[in-house]
């Protein structure tokens, strides 16, 4: 992205009707109730100071959340915020394919907070189903290969291990059954 004409999405914030914004199906981030209340208080006192990041699905004319699900949730769950904001959320639009959006979600979340391990392992599973290699995942999600392997183990799906080169495990020495019975 060393292009001199490149312009970051944050310079093109748009006001999008809440009803046109939908959560993604893969967000691995979770917020405990006290932090949700703090986020509500923050938005109530300071307004929306950061846009949510979305992908615009043009055919359905929907904005799919890449980052900012909990800021969206505040508007969904608190009518005072919805009314004050006139049902509009500030949105920064990125135009990326699904696997790159998943990677963006993870990068945003990891830079800021914690992840739900089960949901994170599901992202690894989905990225593999989309044909992404461990090398791609490591490069795009900021993970090392051991972390990817641990997350794969959580899902327990053998298909996720098809790229993994395993060493030779020890094998028990087979003894002749007749020999053991005679002793």
Secondary structure, 3 states (H helix, E strand, C coil): CCCCCCCCHHHHCEEEEHHHEECCCCCCCCCCHHHHHHHHHHHHHHCCCCCEEEEEECCCCEEEEEECHHHHHHHHHCHHHHHHCCCEEEEEECCCCHHHHHHHHHHHHHHHCCCCHHHHHHHHHHHHHCCCCHHHHHHHHCCCHHHHHHHHHHHCCHHHHCCCCCCCCCCCCCCCHHHHHHC
